[in-house]
């Protein structure tokens, strides 16, 4: 039988910790954990392969990690370094096969074309890809590769063997080859969907595989369930392209920023970062939402709608208006969200706002010039007012699920 596959998926093993080992070769082979800050109560956000073997994983506190794994080394997260290695990995893999999409900072997929779709050829490409990363980037960086007829199954195949695995799935070996997996080992089955499947008496991969498209629609509550099931059976499903309609940043406040005034200054800084991102993506926003979580009042949220803009000065005025209407006492976290995004090219002109059709205003040009000066001469060379008492590294530029910060995020 000539098996064919269409997608190659690879994800980096213990990525954050492996980057630390790549940066410090003396850490290779030693247990390493990455934390937001090296403090007694901090929790691990990533662990090396060696640390995982001792039971250290995400969420484990530093004290417990030391008990589980004597000799473990802790390093603070360096998001700019993680993003830099992300781009180095992409450049190395592109010497073997073009990357079609980066799904996160450490997960990627490639389209297989022509003869590449033959299983043996695809697996050979996977081996070459692994070698390119270790040879061109660092031997500390390992990845697991999966090939299959679609991304869902290729991702499942990559998870079958870690670290440094190479595996495959095709319809003729399903569901037997993945029958041992738990349902939530399969990407796309969240905690909520798992609960729904349990209520529908679907408790293992075989019963999931045996569902009809109609049943899957019912469990998921929409067509996503049918799409998922069809992919699980090896079909290629084209999802409608979606444009993101909002962007936002949030931050847990450090002890030095847990006052109403400092919380406002942190929120201003988050909004300025979001506005710069708007301009980089050539978008305008028509909604600003802010949220503040306090130990005494819980979470308060306020929002305002306005004519589309990417002007930092206007957005800061809207923030000041919203802040007056929200109770802030003993704040612990803040967040901003810009919504109703639309490309500048699609916006109608407005004489009252001095906006030409499909273009930015003179003051938005000024904001863009400030962005470029900060990029060239350093963060906060020109700043929009007072900075927070405690300036936190990577404000608005942390790696989030599904989003890789631009290099510019670290210098604005």
Helices and strands as residue ranges (DSSP letters): E 7-12, H 15-23, G 25-27, E 32-35, E 44-47, H 49-52, H 62-68, E 73-76, H 79-93, E 101-104, E 107-111, G 114-117, H 119-136, E 143-148, H 151-159, E 166-168, G 171-173, G 176-178, G 183-185, H 191-199, H 205-209, H 213-220, H 223-232, E 246-252, G 255-257, H 260-280, E 283-294, E 298-309, H 312-323, E 331-339, E 342-343, G 344-346, H 362-377, G 407-410
